[in-house]
Amino acid sequence: MKNFLRVSGLIVLLANIAFSSYMSVNFPELNKNFRVRIAKYDTISYVSLNDFTKKIGARTYYRPENGKLLIFIDKKIIKFTINSSFLVIGTDVVNIKYPVLLVGNDIYAPASRFLNALKISGFPNLSFRINKDNIEVSIYRKSRLFKPSTLVLGNISKIKATDKVNGLVVIIDADKPFSDKDFSYYFRNNNQQFYLTIYGARVDSNNIPFINESVYIEGIKVLQLGESVQIIFNFNKNFISSDVHYDYTTGKILASLFFPDSNVIKEKIERAKSSWYIDTVVLDPGHGGKDVGTPRRRYRLNEKDIVLDIALRLGRLLEKKGIRVVYTRKKDVFLPLWKRTQIANNENGKLFISLHVNASRKSSRVSGIEFYLLRPGKSEDAIAVAEKENSVIRLESKEDQEKYKGYDDITNILANMVLSAYMKDSERLAEIVSENFEEKVPFKNRGVKQAGFYVLIGASMPSLLCEIGYMTNPADEKKLNSSKYRQMIAETLCESIIEFKKVCEEEIVGGR
């Protein structure tokens, strides 16, 4: 019997795959040297995830029924899906361009893309070189980070199920917040069983209260599996889809399960799908008018001039692709921050891009581009950038300033984030933009970060704030004053938006 693997619905003979290469790995601080098996497929080098994780001692969890592999490294989880070219690092979606493959009982990922994913997930000094016959890797990391970390477990104290018109909802009481990466869930047995695993949790499985107000649940089983809690639901009716998330407003885990769509609901869904096509992009050149943004140092252009020029260039490129473009400003005028997202929402924008230029209070040697999502700042630098961009409200009227009350509170920003249906798409957009800038724009890429920007709050669409270089850095400022580089930035942003549009709309058509 011939061996084969299935790739994107196709049967591919293993004769097309070569296993002669290895990846050499060196951990200087751990005094470890070892080799990991490499497979060649369509000229692409693939690394054995099973072999690699065993060699570094990382914990893994594999679900063969849906082809998902979870790798636990430090405090993050990397999620791979067989046949998918997307992986998830924490809450960030990464496009690795080539699909993850299942070869026998081993799982392989594109080698260079996987190593870049490791850099993002906590190995910032990782470096590697791909030779003709093998890949050499050096990972510099303090050995203490490879010791088992202390995990604070959350207590699951009650489960309640309630029927809804389109399905049912399960409400789970917990005494600590959980993130999306802490949940794993799937259907079995013709969708009449639902398995929910909560990582970093504990439960008294014999005495957990279960309030069953659903006519569709015949029973549940609650298990403590190491540092995880698994809940198995048995139904007397088929369900078609599910969603699990932690609700910061109530402090509970919500699991929603949905019935198969009726014809009427399907028609409504199809109409709703069309509204998600990315046909309108809102471009927001930061600052303007009396607000110059970061002032010029050595050349003639201030931040407000640079970002307006890039926005206009980007807008023309997008319009040539058939995309409607809305500008928050097309001239040198002042605009309150809240007004910018209001314009985006009123114009039915599907994507919101805010353009800025950064500045460093510490050193003129700091340089590069950064991309920000709306979340409370997780580092001093990210918080400082948010404070700089938010400081423009001091130039706004007292009436305008009243609109921001409460948004400097982390809880409110988190609630805004959780209630937004667009956060994951924003993360995907950020990853695509960052990756394209890494390849095509000669600026240092400082990656995707998180902070609480007022200008992003209230945008009912995927949104991203781009800090394109540092005005305080001589080399960056020189490039930003060059029309050649501004055009390069606009073209890369355009390519990224088109790529994001294609990925999203393919998912809409495919119903994924």
C-alpha positions as CSV (number, residue, x, y, z in Angstrom):
1,M,0.0,0.0,0.0
2,K,1.5,3.3,-1.0
3,N,2.0,6.1,1.5
4,F,0.4,9.4,0.8
5,L,-0.6,12.6,2.5
6,R,-3.6,14.8,1.9
7,V,-2.9,18.5,1.1
8,S,-5.8,20.9,0.5
9,G,-8.0,18.1,-0.7
10,L,-5.4,16.6,-3.0
11,I,-3.7,13.2,-2.6
12,V,0.1,13.6,-2.9
13,L,2.5,10.7,-3.1
14,L,5.2,10.7,-0.5
15,A,7.7,10.1,-3.4
16,N,7.4,13.9,-3.9
17,I,8.8,14.5,-0.4
18,A,12.5,14.2,0.4
19,F,13.7,13.6,4.0
20,S,17.4,13.9,3.6
21,S,17.9,17.3,5.2
22,Y,18.2,18.3,8.8
23,M,18.0,21.5,10.8
24,S,20.9,22.0,13.2
25,V,20.0,23.7,16.5
26,N,22.3,25.2,19.0
27,F,21.3,26.4,22.5
28,P,24.4,28.1,23.9
29,E,23.0,28.8,27.3
30,L,21.7,25.2,27.7
31,N,24.8,23.7,26.2
32,K,22.6,21.7,23.8
33,N,23.3,20.7,20.2
34,F,20.9,18.6,18.2
35,R,19.4,18.0,14.7
36,V,15.8,18.1,13.6
37,R,14.4,16.3,10.6
38,I,13.5,18.4,7.5
39,A,11.2,17.4,4.7
40,K,11.4,19.0,1.2
41,Y,8.0,19.5,-0.5
42,D,7.7,21.6,-3.7
43,T,11.2,23.1,-3.0
44,I,10.0,24.3,0.4
45,S,11.8,23.1,3.6
46,Y,9.4,21.8,6.3
47,V,10.4,21.1,9.9
48,S,9.1,18.3,12.0
49,L,7.1,19.9,14.8
50,N,7.0,16.7,16.8
51,D,10.8,16.3,16.7
52,F,11.5,20.0,17.3
53,T,9.2,20.3,20.3
54,K,10.5,17.1,21.9
55,K,14.1,18.4,21.6
56,I,13.4,21.7,23.3
57,G,11.1,20.1,25.9
58,A,7.9,22.0,24.9
59,R,4.5,20.7,25.9
60,T,2.1,19.8,23.0
61,Y,-1.5,18.9,22.6
62,Y,-2.8,17.3,19.4
63,R,-6.4,16.8,18.4
64,P,-6.5,14.4,15.4
65,E,-10.3,14.8,14.9
66,N,-9.8,18.4,13.7
67,G,-6.1,18.4,12.8
68,K,-5.1,21.0,15.4
69,L,-1.7,21.0,17.2
70,L,-1.0,23.2,20.2
71,I,2.5,24.0,21.3
72,F,3.1,25.5,24.7
73,I,6.2,27.7,24.8
74,D,6.8,29.9,27.9
75,K,3.4,31.6,28.6
76,K,2.1,31.4,25.0
77,I,0.3,28.8,22.9
78,I,1.0,28.3,19.2
79,K,-1.9,26.7,17.3
80,F,-1.3,24.9,14.0
81,T,-4.0,23.4,11.8
82,I,-3.2,20.7,9.2
83,N,-3.6,21.9,5.6
84,S,-3.9,25.6,6.8
85,S,-1.4,28.3,6.1
86,F,-2.5,30.3,9.1
87,L,-1.3,29.7,12.7
88,V,-2.3,31.5,15.9
89,I,0.3,32.8,18.4
90,G,-1.5,33.8,21.5
91,T,-4.2,35.9,20.0
92,D,-2.2,36.9,16.9
93,V,-3.0,35.3,13.5
94,V,0.1,34.6,11.4
95,N,0.1,33.8,7.7
96,I,2.9,31.3,7.1
97,K,2.0,31.2,3.3
98,Y,2.5,27.4,3.0
99,P,0.2,24.8,4.6
100,V,1.0,22.7,7.6
101,L,1.4,19.1,6.4
102,L,0.6,15.7,8.1
103,V,3.2,13.1,7.0
104,G,2.3,9.7,8.6
105,N,2.0,10.5,12.2
106,D,4.3,13.6,12.1
107,I,3.3,17.2,11.5
108,Y,5.5,19.5,9.4
109,A,5.5,23.3,9.1
110,P,7.4,25.6,6.7
111,A,10.8,25.8,8.4
112,S,11.6,29.5,8.0
113,R,8.0,30.6,8.7
114,F,7.9,28.5,11.8
115,L,11.2,30.0,13.0
116,N,9.9,33.5,12.5
117,A,6.8,32.5,14.4
118,L,9.0,31.4,17.3
119,K,10.7,34.8,17.2
120,I,7.3,36.4,17.7
121,S,6.2,34.0,20.4
122,G,9.1,34.9,22.7
123,F,12.5,34.2,21.1
124,P,13.3,37.7,19.8
125,N,17.1,36.9,19.4
126,L,16.5,33.7,17.4
127,S,18.6,33.7,14.3
128,F,18.9,31.1,11.5
129,R,20.6,30.6,8.2
130,I,19.2,28.3,5.4
131,N,21.9,26.5,3.5
132,K,21.5,24.2,0.5
133,D,21.5,21.1,2.6
134,N,20.4,22.2,6.1
135,I,19.3,25.0,8.3
136,E,21.4,26.3,11.1
137,V,19.7,27.9,14.1
138,S,21.0,29.7,17.2
139,I,18.5,30.5,20.0
140,Y,19.7,32.8,22.7
141,R,17.4,32.7,25.7
142,K,17.9,32.7,29.4
143,S,17.7,29.1,30.7
144,R,15.4,30.1,33.5
145,L,12.7,30.5,30.8
146,F,12.9,26.8,30.0
147,K,12.0,25.9,33.6
148,P,8.4,25.1,34.4
149,S,6.6,28.3,35.1
150,T,4.1,28.7,37.9
151,L,0.5,28.6,36.5
152,V,-2.3,30.2,38.4
153,L,-5.3,28.0,37.9
154,G,-8.8,29.5,37.7
155,N,-11.6,27.9,39.6
156,I,-14.8,26.7,37.7
157,S,-17.6,26.9,40.2
158,K,-20.9,26.6,38.3
159,I,-22.3,25.6,34.9
160,K,-25.7,26.8,33.6
161,A,-27.4,26.0,30.2
162,T,-30.2,28.0,28.7
163,D,-32.1,27.6,25.4
164,K,-32.2,30.4,22.8
165,V,-34.2,30.8,19.6
166,N,-31.2,29.8,17.4
167,G,-29.5,27.4,19.8
168,L,-28.4,27.4,23.4
169,V,-25.9,29.2,25.6
170,V,-23.8,27.7,28.4
171,I,-22.6,30.1,31.2
172,I,-19.6,29.0,33.2
173,D,-18.6,30.8,36.4
174,A,-14.9,31.4,36.9
175,D,-12.9,33.4,39.4
176,K,-10.3,34.7,36.9
177,P,-10.2,35.9,33.3
178,F,-9.4,33.6,30.4
179,S,-8.2,34.5,26.9
180,D,-9.2,32.8,23.6
181,K,-6.0,30.7,23.7
182,D,-7.3,29.0,26.9
183,F,-10.2,27.4,25.1
184,S,-10.3,24.4,22.8
185,Y,-13.7,23.0,21.6
186,Y,-15.1,20.8,18.9
187,F,-18.1,18.6,18.0
188,R,-18.2,14.7,17.8
189,N,-20.7,12.0,17.0
190,N,-22.6,13.8,14.3
191,N,-22.5,17.0,16.3
192,Q,-24.5,15.5,19.2
193,Q,-21.5,15.8,21.5
194,F,-19.6,18.9,22.3
195,Y,-16.1,18.9,24.0
196,L,-14.9,22.0,25.7
197,T,-11.5,22.2,27.3
198,I,-10.4,25.1,29.5
199,Y,-6.7,25.4,30.0
200,G,-5.3,26.7,33.3
201,A,-8.5,25.7,35.2
202,R,-9.6,23.4,38.0
203,V,-12.9,22.1,39.2
204,D,-14.4,19.8,41.8
205,S,-15.8,17.5,39.2
206,N,-17.9,15.5,41.7
207,N,-19.7,18.6,43.2
208,I,-19.8,21.2,40.4
209,P,-23.4,22.7,40.3
210,F,-25.1,22.2,36.9
211,I,-28.3,24.2,36.2
212,N,-29.8,22.6,33.1
213,E,-32.6,24.8,31.6
214,S,-32.1,23.3,28.2
215,V,-34.4,20.7,26.7
216,Y,-31.5,19.7,24.3
217,I,-28.9,18.7,26.8
218,E,-29.2,15.1,28.0
219,G,-26.3,15.2,30.3
220,I,-22.7,16.4,30.9
221,K,-19.4,15.0,32.2
222,V,-16.9,17.3,33.9
223,L,-13.3,16.1,34.1
224,Q,-10.1,17.5,35.6
225,L,-7.3,16.7,33.2
226,G,-4.0,17.9,34.7
227,E,-4.1,21.7,34.6
228,S,-7.2,21.7,32.3
229,V,-10.9,21.2,32.8
230,Q,-12.9,19.3,30.1
231,I,-16.7,19.5,29.9
232,I,-18.5,17.0,27.6
233,F,-22.1,17.8,26.6
234,N,-24.5,15.2,25.2
235,F,-27.3,16.5,23.1
236,N,-30.6,15.1,21.7
237,K,-30.4,17.5,18.7
238,N,-27.8,18.4,16.1
239,F,-25.9,21.7,16.3
240,I,-24.0,23.3,13.4
241,S,-21.5,25.7,15.0
242,S,-20.1,27.1,18.2
243,D,-18.3,30.0,19.8
244,V,-16.5,30.2,23.2
245,H,-15.1,33.4,24.8
246,Y,-14.6,35.0,28.2
247,D,-17.0,37.9,28.8
248,Y,-15.2,40.7,30.6
249,T,-18.5,42.5,31.4
250,T,-19.9,39.6,33.4
251,G,-16.8,37.8,34.4
252,K,-18.1,34.5,32.9
253,I,-17.2,32.0,30.2
254,L,-19.9,31.9,27.5
255,A,-20.2,28.9,25.1
256,S,-22.8,29.5,22.4
257,L,-24.1,26.6,20.2
258,F,-26.2,27.1,17.1
259,F,-28.8,25.1,15.3
260,P,-28.4,24.3,11.5
261,D,-29.6,27.3,9.5
262,S,-33.2,27.3,8.1
263,N,-33.7,28.6,4.6
264,V,-34.8,32.0,5.9
265,I,-31.8,32.3,8.2
266,K,-29.5,31.3,5.3
267,E,-30.9,34.0,3.2
268,K,-30.3,36.5,5.9
269,I,-26.8,35.2,6.4
270,E,-26.0,35.6,2.6
271,R,-27.3,39.2,2.8
272,A,-25.2,39.8,5.8
273,K,-22.1,38.2,4.2
274,S,-22.3,40.8,1.3
275,S,-22.1,43.6,3.9
276,W,-18.7,42.2,5.0
277,Y,-17.0,42.5,1.7
278,I,-14.2,45.1,2.0
279,D,-15.4,47.6,-0.6
280,T,-14.7,50.8,1.4
281,V,-11.4,51.7,3.2
282,V,-11.1,54.7,5.5
283,L,-7.7,56.4,5.6
284,D,-6.9,58.6,8.6
285,P,-3.9,60.8,8.2
286,G,-3.1,61.8,11.8
287,H,-3.0,65.3,13.2
288,G,-3.5,68.3,10.9
289,G,-4.1,72.1,11.1
290,K,-2.9,73.5,14.4
291,D,-1.8,70.0,15.5
292,V,1.5,69.3,13.6
293,G,2.0,66.0,15.3
294,T,5.7,65.2,15.6
295,P,7.5,68.4,14.5
296,R,10.3,68.3,11.8
297,R,13.9,68.1,13.0
298,R,16.3,68.4,10.0
299,Y,14.0,68.5,7.0
300,R,11.0,70.4,5.8
301,L,8.0,68.1,6.5
302,N,6.1,67.7,9.8
303,E,4.3,64.5,10.7
304,K,0.9,65.9,9.6
305,D,2.4,66.6,6.1
306,I,4.1,63.2,5.7
307,V,1.1,61.1,6.7
308,L,-1.3,63.2,4.5
309,D,0.9,62.6,1.5
310,I,1.1,58.9,2.1
311,A,-2.6,58.7,2.6
312,L,-3.3,60.4,-0.7
313,R,-0.9,58.2,-2.5
314,L,-2.4,55.1,-0.9
315,G,-5.9,56.2,-1.7
316,R,-5.1,56.6,-5.4
317,L,-3.6,53.1,-5.5
318,L,-6.7,51.6,-3.8
319,E,-9.1,53.4,-6.1
320,K,-7.3,51.9,-9.1
321,K,-8.1,48.5,-7.6
322,G,-11.8,49.4,-7.5
323,I,-12.0,50.1,-3.8
324,R,-13.9,53.1,-2.5
325,V,-11.7,55.4,-0.4
326,V,-12.9,57.7,2.4
327,Y,-10.5,60.2,4.0
328,T,-10.9,61.7,7.4
329,R,-9.0,64.7,6.0
330,K,-7.7,65.5,2.5
331,K,-6.3,68.9,3.5
332,D,-4.3,70.4,6.3
333,V,-7.2,70.8,8.7
334,F,-7.6,69.9,12.4
335,L,-10.0,67.1,13.3
336,P,-11.0,65.8,16.8
337,L,-10.1,62.2,17.4
338,W,-13.7,61.1,18.0
339,K,-14.7,62.7,14.7
340,R,-12.4,60.4,12.7
341,T,-14.1,57.1,13.7
342,Q,-17.5,58.8,13.4
343,I,-16.7,59.6,9.7
344,A,-15.6,56.0,9.2
345,N,-18.8,54.6,10.7
346,N,-21.1,57.0,8.9
347,E,-19.4,56.2,5.5
348,N,-19.9,52.4,6.1
349,G,-16.2,51.8,6.2
350,K,-15.0,48.2,6.2
351,L,-11.4,49.0,7.2
352,F,-9.8,51.9,9.2
353,I,-6.1,52.7,8.7
354,S,-4.7,55.5,10.9
355,L,-1.3,56.9,9.8
356,H,1.3,58.5,12.1
357,V,5.0,59.1,12.5
358,N,6.7,58.3,15.8
359,A,9.1,60.0,18.1
360,S,11.4,58.8,20.9
361,R,11.8,60.7,24.2
362,K,14.8,58.6,25.1
363,S,17.2,58.4,22.1
364,S,17.6,59.5,18.5
365,R,19.0,56.1,17.8
366,V,15.5,54.5,18.1
367,S,14.1,53.8,14.6
368,G,11.7,51.8,12.6
369,I,8.0,51.1,12.0
370,E,5.4,49.8,14.4
371,F,1.8,48.7,14.0
372,Y,-0.7,49.1,16.9
373,L,-4.0,47.4,17.9
374,L,-6.5,48.8,20.3
375,R,-5.7,47.1,23.7
376,P,-4.3,48.4,26.9
377,G,-0.5,49.0,26.5
378,K,1.6,46.1,27.6
379,S,5.0,47.8,27.6
380,E,6.3,51.2,28.6
381,D,7.1,52.1,25.0
382,A,3.6,51.2,23.8
383,I,2.0,53.2,26.5
384,A,4.2,56.2,25.7
385,V,3.3,56.0,22.0
386,A,-0.4,56.0,23.0
387,E,0.0,58.9,25.3
388,K,1.7,60.9,22.6
389,E,-1.0,60.3,20.0
390,N,-3.8,60.7,22.6
391,S,-2.3,64.1,23.8
392,V,-3.9,65.8,20.8
393,I,-7.2,66.1,22.8
394,R,-5.6,69.0,24.7
395,L,-6.1,71.0,21.5
396,E,-9.8,70.0,21.3
397,S,-12.7,71.9,22.8
398,K,-14.1,71.0,26.3
399,E,-17.2,69.6,24.6
400,D,-15.0,67.3,22.5
401,Q,-12.9,66.3,25.5
402,E,-16.0,65.1,27.4
403,K,-16.4,62.4,24.8
404,Y,-13.3,60.5,26.0
405,K,-14.4,60.3,29.7
406,G,-13.9,56.7,31.0
407,Y,-11.8,55.5,28.0
408,D,-8.6,55.9,29.9
409,D,-9.7,53.1,32.2
410,I,-8.3,49.7,31.3
411,T,-11.5,48.0,32.1
412,N,-13.5,50.1,29.7
413,I,-10.9,49.6,26.9
414,L,-11.0,45.8,27.5
415,A,-14.8,45.8,27.4
416,N,-14.7,47.7,24.2
417,M,-12.2,45.2,22.8
418,V,-14.2,42.1,23.9
419,L,-17.5,43.5,22.6
420,S,-15.9,44.3,19.2
421,A,-16.4,41.7,16.5
422,Y,-13.4,43.0,14.6
423,M,-10.5,42.4,16.9
424,K,-9.3,39.2,15.3
425,D,-9.6,40.7,11.8
426,S,-7.5,43.6,13.0
427,E,-4.9,41.2,14.3
428,R,-4.8,39.4,10.9
429,L,-4.5,42.7,9.1
430,A,-1.6,43.8,11.4
431,E,0.2,40.5,10.7
432,I,-0.1,40.8,6.9
433,V,1.0,44.5,6.9
434,S,3.9,43.8,9.3
435,E,5.1,40.9,7.2
436,N,5.0,42.8,3.9
437,F,6.8,45.8,5.4
438,E,9.5,43.3,6.7
439,E,10.0,42.1,3.1
440,K,9.6,45.3,1.0
441,V,10.3,48.5,3.0
442,P,13.9,49.3,4.2
443,F,12.8,50.4,7.7
444,K,13.5,48.4,10.9
445,N,10.3,46.5,11.7
446,R,9.5,46.8,15.3
447,G,6.5,44.5,15.0
448,V,2.8,44.6,16.1
449,K,2.1,46.1,19.5
450,Q,-0.9,46.9,21.6
451,A,-2.0,50.2,23.2
452,G,-5.2,52.2,24.0
453,F,-5.5,54.8,21.2
454,Y,-8.5,57.0,21.4
455,V,-8.6,57.3,17.6
456,L,-9.3,53.6,17.3
457,I,-12.0,53.4,19.9
458,G,-15.5,53.3,18.4
459,A,-14.5,52.2,14.9
460,S,-17.0,49.5,13.9
461,M,-14.6,47.8,11.6
462,P,-11.1,46.2,11.6
463,S,-8.6,49.0,12.4
464,L,-4.9,49.5,12.6
465,L,-2.7,52.4,13.6
466,C,0.6,52.6,11.7
467,E,3.6,54.5,13.2
468,I,5.8,54.8,10.1
469,G,9.3,55.6,11.3
470,Y,10.7,57.9,13.9
471,M,11.1,61.7,13.2
472,T,13.7,61.8,16.0
473,N,15.9,59.4,14.0
474,P,18.0,61.1,11.3
475,A,17.9,58.2,8.9
476,D,14.1,57.7,9.3
477,E,13.3,61.4,8.9
478,K,15.4,61.5,5.7
479,K,13.5,58.6,4.2
480,L,10.1,60.1,5.2
481,N,11.0,63.3,3.5
482,S,11.7,61.4,0.3
483,S,8.8,60.9,-2.1
484,K,10.3,57.6,-3.3
485,Y,10.0,56.1,0.2
486,R,6.6,57.6,0.8
487,Q,5.4,55.9,-2.4
488,M,7.0,52.7,-1.4
489,I,5.1,52.8,1.9
490,A,1.9,53.5,0.2
491,E,2.4,50.7,-2.3
492,T,3.2,48.2,0.5
493,L,0.1,49.3,2.4
494,C,-2.0,48.9,-0.7
495,E,-0.7,45.4,-1.4
496,S,-1.3,44.4,2.2
497,I,-4.9,45.7,2.2
498,I,-5.6,43.8,-1.1
499,E,-4.1,40.6,0.4
500,F,-6.2,41.1,3.6
501,K,-9.3,41.7,1.4
502,K,-8.7,38.5,-0.6
503,V,-8.2,36.4,2.6
504,C,-11.3,37.7,4.3
505,E,-13.6,37.4,1.2
506,E,-12.4,33.9,0.5
507,E,-13.5,33.0,4.0
508,I,-16.9,34.6,3.4
509,V,-17.4,32.7,0.2
510,G,-16.3,29.5,1.8
511,G,-18.4,30.0,4.8
512,R,-15.5,29.4,7.2
